[in-house]
């Protein structure tokens, strides 16, 4: 058996993927596989990088009737001489080698100072995932042609003289995407059109043309007004103030950024309509945003906030947040970053940390100056942001309730959590203000909320639903949870539920158990759907703490016990470990209020170490459980309760 295992995994088991094999084996690591748009975009981005570097004024994309796509530019043409080290034509290396490209040498002397290409991976992925790919490069009076299939050269490089002499230069790439790698072979026309149009927007003066052979349609985009024209055409609402546009780029003497780094932007603030938000880095569309968008957000917020403070416009009690300024902003942002870091090969999100400072450092002073030159517009923008802040604060203070009274304000005693995610957030109903204080200090602020309850909750078994809210504690519980009282056969609206777990947290003594029973009665009688859907839990705090001395290699430790049984088990273990009798000390918690915040976190709140029991009906049905609780909690049930106690009295553990 051992010999078989050795032969199953040996030196020959390790496979080294060569050339473009990794792309074919795991295409999803290198491109989007829902359709071939991204591999076409890789070729397009190379042509756009040529235009960005100041070479070429035309980009032409043709969708051929046979399913292939060609991209033609009038740039410098891909070099086709032999590479000094690799002894192969450079154009061949660009399309067949991962991490071979002209975008690695940034700064002066490099072929591309600013480019979207970073890894030298892009067009080699296009090649690997195409059944055929043809490249034609016009350069220095010559034309070079070669063809590939599945990434391999099938028609080697052929050179001929260019009939147009030195005047014609540029590159044409025609690719036939291999349908087996994509969920759909069709290019999404809306996305492609948007992509081409945005290239024209970001490169004023460069014309971008799309031709479809089947329909014989041709569209050309040429924007001389750049970002402003584009944003005005795509906005769905009317701007409240004129568009704020500008640009800023570092010069050679800048002490933080490279020459040419910076951004151009155009921002519109609208009261209504869907915001338009588009950002680009070196002409690459960053659909998932990133650090350059954070820089724009930071610059806008800081400028608006300082204008509001300068003119004392902020009403008392209103706190302005970045989202208040940004909520109604539409923008087109085009950043130039010398060596951008993207998240993943498809470059949907910029991760360069310095881009926040880069964009913000140009946007903030420009907007501050503009606002102070146009004070009436500044005040309109301030009004928009303050209104958003007030709406946000009101939403945080109120919970909509389907009652005649309209809205119910969240209880003042509730210390809420930051998260609104029902999968993670929890509400702890805590016995007493002192325990509530420890729970507030010890909790995880992100996901744990605390509502302290004063004294014992009302026994609600025989209270009419309509009169429940006469009791402040029950009103507060209902409003905090966000669900109205209901019966077992009702279908309550649980969409307002504010916490995924509602946890009863009371002392481990008799009084604590009584409060637990009263709260369980409330939930069973008036919020049964919360129990049914698994949202109600009981926390089990410990009754004892044992301080054990160091023993052998084990250091001194604190161990918590839930009850007498666990305490005895802990002491037995200590005796087995050789600890001298009574060398330990035992503390008995009189209540949660005695615990420090750290102790309460360790024993009762920390999801990794606590004990939290879900409340369920068990094997009994609703009616059986209802009958049992009626005997325990009903006012006229003294005789039935006495009978129950006589039957089960000797099974009860009494805590004296």
Buried (B, 14 or more C-beta within 10 A) or exposed (E): EEEEEEEEEEEEEEEEEEBBBBBBEEBEEBBBBEBBBBBBBBBBBBBBBBBBBEBBBBBBBBBBEEBBBBBBBBBBBBBBEBBEEEEBBBBBBBBBBBEBBBBBEBEEEBBBBBBBBBBBBBBBBBBBBBBBBBBBBBBEBBBBBBBBBBBEBEEEBEBEEBEEEEEBBBBBBBBBBBBEBBEEEEBBEEBBEBBBBBBBBBBBEBBBBBBBEEEEEEEEBBBEEBBBBBBEEBBEBEBBBEBBBBBBBBEEEBEEBBBBBBBBBBBBBBEEBEBBBBBBBBBBBBBBBBBBBBBBBBBBBBBBBBBBEEBEBBEEEBEBBBEBBBBBBBBBBBBBBBBBBBEEBBBBBBEBEBBBBBBBBBBBBBBBEBBBEBEEBBBBBBEBBBBBBBEBBEEEEBBEBEEEEEEBEBBEBBBBBEBEEBEBBBBBBBBBEBBBBBBBBBBBEEBBBBBBBEEBBBBBBEBEBEEBBEBEBBBBBBBBBBBBBBEEEEEBBBEBBBBBBBBBBBBBBEBBEBBBBBBBBBBBBBBBBBBEEEBBBBBBBBBBBBEBBEBEEEEEEEBBBBBEEBBEEBBEEBEEEEBEEEEBEEEEBEBBBBBEBEBBBBBBBBEEEBEBEEBEEEEEEBEEBBEEBBBEBBEEBEEBBEEBEEEEEEEEEEEE
